[in-house]
């Protein structure tokens, strides 16, 4: 009797434990989502005519910067003659896209259609394959987005935009596209990270996912579990498995809405070059924290210059919203329209200022071209002195003219010794040091005097450099 009672009690307790245990989460089921969204995903096939001789020239120019193979290249061209100069061939490629309106507007990546002579869209409509010639309505290179248009006699299925900002790391997502030409492939995974910067453009802010993305997926949708587009698949890490990147929908929908009109993208511009503020730079500038965007140069006649902004200013906020780094400042300004006024909060030599800037128009082609990449001029003059691992001399007049530097300003770096403060600060031979702690210099004596009087107190100095025509700051530890 006792044993039976104990056994009954144990069974009852075990049953209570099972009832109290949390229900085991089941894996999501993707069948309905794939069936409902798949028809709005399209295959994009392009044909591009390329000149083989130009490709070979580009190869030599890229891999032979010092011209060692110029003679070989000339002989090669003379030997093959017209066959070499006029060679053309067609390149075919595949990508993905998705329909955003019933009348045939399609979103995809710019790199899917850039330079294409022919663009065809293949889709499934009510179980049948259909193919259409497509027109490129608009493209935006800086975000790698494009809009196509096809003309149909019937309304097409569409996908709706979701909110990428509310998506969280670890949430399920689905990618649909045409990897390796295998149309309407469905893969699932999670959001691995957000806000990834991978160096593909000025507005990098990618969603990272482990949902399988392969060549041919570019331009296809990344969907949440409600079937809404929360990203546009755009890039992969070729050597990595489970590492893909998608443009967030909240960025993409704004760009696509504008380029869909056929007009160029309108973005704000203030006319400065910027860089991040690291810990040593913040210390040299007497800032409490390493945040904001440090202005390394202000372009004459541009909005920032007109508003009184100066080299060495640190922009801390735009219209009252703090910016953590240079990337955030770039995105904040570009999100505003040319002609708008922006209130910038600026740190300048210990004081906080509010400057109002009337924004100009960002010109992607001018920015991509950059400044003239002039080579240093005559550097044969003897170096004057060494300091903190640097060998310095006055800037030759020819070089100053090429770089746009005023005469009798700055010191040319002719050598940087290993394992020294200068090497650790990533200073390079050919750099011109213009300022130390925002004070112009022209002699080694003044350079050393500022480092001795100010550097040793803080243990760090801020150097303004000119590197092949571009200004940048470097912080150098002098303890």
N, C-alpha and C positions, 0 to 999 in steps of 0.2 A: 504493500500500500504506500509506504513512504517513497519507494523508488518511483512508483507510478506518479505520485504527486510531484516529486522533483522533476521528472521528465516532462510532465504537463506544464510546470512552471517555466522550465527552460524553453520549451517550444513557444509558449506564449511570449516570453521575453524576446526570442529570436524574431517572431512575427512583428512585434512592436518595433524592433530595430529596423527591419526591412521597410515597414511603413514610414518610419521617420527619416530614412535615408533619402537624400535628394535624388530626384529623377535624373537618370543618366542622359546627358544631352545627345541628341541624334545628329548625324551629319545632315546638312541641308540637301534637298533634292532639287536638281536644276532642270528637270524635263520641261516643266511648264514655262520657265523663264526662257529657255533656249527656243522653244516652239513659238513663243509670242514675239521675240525680238529678232530672231534669225532672218526673217524675210526683209527687214529694213537694213541689213548689212550687205554691202556690195563688194564685188571684186573690181579692181581698177587695173587695166592693162595699158601700158604706154609703149610708144615707139619713139626713139630719139636717134637722130642722125648725128654721128660723131666723125670728126676728121682724125684719121689715125696718125697723120703726121703731127698734128697739133697735140695729140695725146703724148706722143713720144717726146716732143719738145718740152711739154710740161713736166714729163718725168725727168728729163735731163736737168731742167732748170731747178727742180725741187731737190734732186739728189746730188747736184753738182754746183753748189753755190759759188765755188771759187773758179769755175770755168775750166777745170782741168781737161774736160772732154770736148771743148769747143772745136778743136781741129778735127777730131774723129767725127763729130756730128756734121761738120761741113763736108767732109769727104763722103760720108754716108749719103747725104742729100745729093751731092753731085753724081754719085754712082747710080743711084736709083732714079734720079731725075723726076719726071712727071708722076711716075708710079708712087714715088714717096711723097711728093708735094700734094697730090690730089686724092690720096686714098680716103675713102669714106666707107663707113659701115653703119648698120642699124643695130642699136641696142634695144632690147626688149626687157621690160621689168614688170613686176606685179606688186600691187599693194591692196589696201583695203580702204573702205569708207563706210559711211552710214547716211541714210536719208533723213533730212531734218525738216522737210516740208513735202506735202502731198504732190506739189507741182514739180518736183524733181530737183530740188537743191540738195547737194551732198557735201558733207564735211569730210576732209581728209588731211593728210600732212602735205606741206609744201614740197618736201623732198620726193614725194611720190610722183608729182607731176611737173616738177621744175625742168625746163628745157625740153619738154616733150613735144614732138611734132604731131603725134596722134594720141588721143586719150579715149579709151573705150570703157564703158561701165557695163558689167554683167551682173544681173540680179535674178532673183527668183520671185515670180509673181503668180500666186495661186498654183504653185507646184510646177510651173513651167519656167524654163530658162529664157531670159530676154537679154538682148545686147543693144546698146545705144552708143552713138558718138556723143562725147561730152565736151562742153565748153568750159574753159577755166575762167570763172567769173572774177576771182580775186585771190591774191596770195600775200602772205606776210612771212618774210624770211626770218625775222627776229624771233617769232614764236613757232615757226615751222608749221603754219596752218594754211589751208587753202579751201576754197569753195568751188565746186563744180555744178554744172546745170545740164540736165538732160530733158528732152521734150518727149512726153508720153501722151497717149490718148486716154489714159485712165489715172485715177488717183493712186498714189503709192503709199505703202505703209511707212510709218516714221518712228523714230525714237525720240523720247523726251529727255530734256536735260535734268540732271539731279544736282544736288548741292554738294560740291566736293569739300567745302569747308567743314561740314559736320561729320564727314567720314573719319573713322578712328582706326588707328593701327590695330591690326588683328581682325578686322571685319572682313567677311567674305566678299569676293568680287569675281566677276566672270568676264573673260575676254573672248570676243568672237572676231574672226578674220580669216585670212587666206594664207596661212604659213606655208611657204614653199609651193604655193599655187594650189594647196588643198583647201578649196573654198568651204566656207561656213564651218570651220573647225571651232569647237567650243572647248575652252579650258577654264578651270576654276582654281582659285587660290585665295590668298588674303592680302590685305594691304600691309606691306613690310615696313614702310616708312613714308613720311611726308616731307615736303620742302627740300627735296634733294637738289643739289647743285652739281651738275655733271660736266659743266664747261661747254655745253652745246650752243649757248647763246646768252644774251644779256639778261633774259628774263627767266632763267632756269628756276623752276619751282615744282619739280616733278613729284608725282606719286610713284613710289616704288612698290612693285608687286611681285609675288612669286607665281602668279598665274602664268602659264607658259606663253611667252611671246617670242616669235621667231621671224626671220626675214619673210616679208609678205603680210605680216600683221600690221605694219605701219598704217596709220590712219583709221584703224578699226576702233570700235568702242570698248571701253572698260565699264562694266555695268555693276550697279549695286543689286541687292537681292529683290528690289522692286522693279528691276528692268530699266532703270534710269541711267543715262550716261553720266558718269562721274569723272571720266577721263578719256583722252584720246591716245591710244597706244602709239608711241613715237620712237623709242630707242631701246636697245638691248646692250648687254655686256656680252660680247661674243665669246669670251673665255669663261663666263660665269653661268651656272645653271640656276634657274629660279630668280634671276635678276632682270627685271624689265621695268621700263619707265613710261609713264603716261602724263600727258599735259592735263592739269586739273580743269574740270569742266567750267568752274567759275571764271577762269582766265579765258578759256577757249570760246565760250559762248559770247563774251564781249567782243573779242577779235572777229569772230565769224560773223556776228551781226553787222559789223562795220564793213568788212571786205565783201560781204554778200551784196552790198550796194554797188560794187565795182569801183569804189573810190579808194584811194590810198589810205592806209592806216594813219590816224591822227594821234600823235603822242606828244606830251609836254617835253620841254627841253629848257635847261637853264644855262648850258654852256660851260661846264666845268669838267675836269678829270678828278676822279675820287678814288680813295682806297680805304680799307678798314683801319680801325684804331686798335692796335694791340696793346698789351699791358705796358710795355716799355714806352710806347708813344704817349699813352695816357699819362704816364708818370712824368715824362718830359714836358708835357703841356699843362701839368698841375690839375689834371682831371681826376675826379673821384672814381670813375669807372671807365673801362675800355668799351665805349659804345659810340655810335654815330658814324658819320662818313667824313673823312679828312679830305679837304680840297687841296690837291697838289698843283693845280693850275687853274686860272680863270681866263677864259678866252675873251679877247678884246671885242667890244661891240655886241656881246651876247647878253641875254637877260641877267645873268648873275653879276656881270661887270656893271651893268647899268643900275643894279640895285645896291652896289657898294660892297659886294662880296670880295674877299681877299684870299690869296694863297695862304694856307695855314689855318683857315677857319675850319671848325668842325660843325657840320649840320647835325643837330640832335633831334629835330622834329619837323614834320611838315603838316601845316594846318592843325597843330596841337597834338598830332599823333607821333609818338616816338619812333625813330628809326634805329634799329640795332646796329646796322652796318651799311656798307656801300650798296650792297644788293638791294636792301630794303628801300634805300633812298631812290635808287634808279627806278624801282617798280612804282613807288609812290608818285614820283614826278611823271612817269610815263602814263600813269592811270588818269592824269588830268589832261585837259584839252588845251591846245595852243590858244593864247589870248586870255586864259584864266589867270587870276592872281593867286599866288600861293604865299602863305605866311611861313617863313622859315625861322626856326629857333636855332641860333648859332652861338657856339662857344668861341670867343676870341680873346686870347691872352688873359684868361681869368674872368672875363666878363661874359654875361649872357645877353645877346642882342636878338631883336626881332626884326627881320628884314622882309619886305614885301617884294616879290618878284613877279613880273608879268611874263608868263611862259611863252617861249617860242615853239617852233615846230621841229621835232626830232627828225633828222635826215639820216636814215640808216646807211645809205651809200657813202655819204661823207664820213660818217663815223667809222665805217668799215675800212675806208681808205686811209684814215688816220693822217698823221703828219708825215712830211718827207722823212724817210729813213736815211738821213745823211750819214755818211761815214766820217769819222774824225779826220781832221785836217793834219797839218804838219805837227808831229809830236817829237821832233828831233831835238828840241831845245833841252838842255840839261835840267834834270829835276832839282828843285831847290832844297827840299828837306823831306824827312820822314816823320810821321806822327801816328801813333796808335796802329801801326801796321800799314799805313798808307804812304806811298811815295807820291809827292805832289809837286806841281809846277804851275806857273801862270798859264792861262788858256791862250793858245796861239790865236792871232787875229783871224786867220782864215777859218779856223774851227768855230770861233765865236760867231762869225758871220753865218756860217752854215747852220748852226744850231739856233740862231736868233737870239744870242746872248749879248748883252751890252758889253762893250770893251771895258777892260779893267774890273770885271766882275767874275768871281768864282775861281776855283782851283781845279785843275785837271788831275785826275787820278791816273798815274802811269803804271802803278804796281800795287798789288795787295798781297801781303805776306800771310802765309798759312797760320792757322791757330792764333789769330789776333782778333781784337774787338772789331776791326774793319771787316775781316773775313766773315765773322759771325753775323755781322749786320748786312751781309750779302751785297756789299759794295764791290763794284767791278772796275777793272782798268777801262779807261775811256769815259767813265762817269765824270761829270763836272759838279763839284760841290758848290752850290750857290749860297746857301745859308746854313748857319748853325744856330739852333734855338731861335729861328726867325730873325736872325741878324745877318745881313749881307756880309760876305767876306771876299777878300781879294789877295790876301797874303797869308803865308803859313804862320807868321807871328800872331796875326789876329785869330786865326783858326785855333792855335794852341792856347791863346789867352782866354778865349771863351770856354774852351774845354776845361782849363785849369780853374777858372773862376766860377763857372756855373755847373759844369758836368760833375765835378767831384762832390758837390753838395747833394745832388739827386742820384748820382751814380749812372746817369744816362743823359745823352743829348739827342736832339732831333735834327737830322740833316736833310736839307732839301737838295735833291740831285736833279741834274738834267742828264737823261740817258738817251742819246740819239734823237734829241729833239722833244722828248717827253719828260715832264716833271714827275717826280715821285719822292715820297718821304721814306727815310729809313731811320730807325732809332738805334743808337750805338751805345752799348754799355761801356763805361769808362772807369769803373771802380778799380 
